[in-house]
Amino acid sequence: MEQKKVKGYGARGWLLIIWIATAFLAYTAIGNYPLNVLSDLYGGQQTLSSIYTVASVIGVVIQLVASSFIGRLKSIKKMGSIFGVLSIVALLGIMFIPGYIPGTPQMIWRVVYGLGTVLSVMYGTFALSILIGQWFPTRKGSVMGIATIAFPIGNGVLGPFAAAAFKDGTPHIALAFAPFLIIFIIGLVIGLIFIPDYPEQCGAYRDNDANMTPEVAKAMMEQEIEDKKTSVWKLNHTLTTRDFWFITIPAGFLLFWSVGTMTQTSSIIGAMGDGVAKFGGFSGIMMMICIFGIIGSVVLGFVDSALGTKKAMIIACVIMILAGIFGAVATPERAGLLVAALICLAIFMGASSNFTVSLAAQYWRREDFGTVFAAVNPIANIINAIGPVVVAFLLLGFGYKTLFGVTAVCGVVCVVLMLLFSAKHVKEKDDKYRQAAGKSLDDALVGRK
């Protein structure tokens, strides 16, 4: 009997995509908006950048600790939902604590901002990303490509957010964050009601592939849950595999430059003076970043699914090089080159958050995805965490030309690392660890692109 071609993501799959997209938006708003737009109210860019970095590192440590038991955790959904509720509570604190008043209120606000950053990292980029791998193990690239359009959209509405935050020249923080709070709550409610840990638990299918009976699908799910408990890819095995580093470091630097540079867009665009007026000024350029970020996220997501994660990541790294070159040669008289640099940045920014999920699902087994992702994501995000500080240092200390020049050099290094990555070597290590654990060998990892 001929199998039907898998189309679409299914109703529940779309609800999962909506849920994780709202979580990504929460991560952007809670961590990035105060740093990019509101920093002068709460102690300045340097202070908030330091808090952001420390909070991100704490999130990384929590994820690395979690990697040792993630395979035995009964419900990723429950863990994600708890982090979601706590993220909303933290956002309420950011909204209503008068942190612009020096002294105790400001110190309390900074603590809440740091906690909110940790919680939103654990909510969207960790827990719910694991759910994507469990629901769409072979279509994760295109699924994440759609979900991560939340990042460029979030950056695209920075202008309206800033206008709402400083309406009438006075702070209106709660008013500015209110639409985002509503979206976060709606997303969390959708997840709580409609999304279980596995599609088989609600009558749906992995990858929305109905080319099997419900009984077979359920049996596969139960076997995977059992296999996760004895995953051979423990943290020490993952961290001592060279190809883990060859692919995770570029994933981290794609996040590093996209997220880090986006926290300084106001200063970078401002360096061009009136040269950017013909492009719509700050708001116009941010809208371009939003549009091209969406395009990059979706297109590179589909490239990921069709051609493999390695090829998609190499393309993204090449675009990083182009962004660096354009930005390094831009001047106020040639502001269009800076706009081109930011458009390139937007394209790989839109895709950069796809890759931590994709690479773990693409080159490791389904049963090992959770434990490997629990190492990939924190390592990539510890690189990402220092992005805002390094970008601010380069920009304020040496100027935008140096900033973009370093971006280009980093892109070249990332391309080299990606070319060194070998899926075949990952399989060899997998065979070695499975044999040592007394597990059977098979061809499950053969031919991974």
Secondary structure, DSSP 8 states (H G I E B T S, - for coil): -------S-HHHHHHHHHHHHHHHHHHHHHHHHHHHTSGGGTT-HHHHHHHHHHHHHHHHHHHHHHTTTGGG-S-HHHHHHHHHHHHHHHHHHHHHS-TTSTTHHHHHHHHHHHHHHHHHIIIIIIIIHHHHHHH-SSSHHHHHHHHTTHHHHHHHTHHHHHHHHTGGGS--HHHHHHHHHHHHHHHHHHHHHH--SSGGGGT--GGG--SS-HHHHHHHHHHHHHHHTT-S--HHHHHT-HHHHHHHHHHHHHHHHHHHHHTTHHHHHHTTGGGGGGGTHHHHHHHHHHHHHHHHHHHHHHHHHHH-HHHHHHHHHHHHHHHHHHHHH--GGGHHHHHHHHHHHHHHHHHHTTHHHHHHHHHS-GGGHHHHHHHHHHHHHHHHHTHHHHHHHHHHHH-HHHHHHHHHHHHHHHHHHHHH--HHHHHHHHHHHHHHTT----STTTT--
